[in-house]
Amino acid sequence: MIKARTARGYQIENATENLTWMADEPPPVGEDAGPNPYDLLLSALASCTLMTVKMYAKRKGWPLAAAELELSQQHIHAEDCTECETKGAARINLIEGKLVLKGPLDEEQRARLMEIAHRCPVHRTLKMETKIDLSSG
């Protein structure tokens, strides 16, 4: 569970049971005291993807020395995405990235790790339909 509360300006204090971190908007709106909400979203996806790839390689005993993932996010017009499943929407969310696998992996191992990267739990969550139900408290 995440608990979040407003702080100074547009800063948001986020907390779990053991950790606290800030989110903020960049200037001129905010003070850049922490990642913005979309950076936090991409961070969750990147972290989960890299953890999943690392766990899989370790379980298989493969020589993955390190992995790096760079992600970007933008909203595009739905008609610009021919391979997208969503039809009828005016705009869709596009997340693009580049995964770099380091170490003496063979081509089959690299290909399999790329497949596994698309199976991390956060990736699957972002691809499914989501219902958000907020109540007043």
Helices and strands as residue ranges (DSSP letters): E 3-6, E 12-15, E 20-23, H 37-60, E 66-77, G 78-80, E 91-102, H 107-117, H 121-127
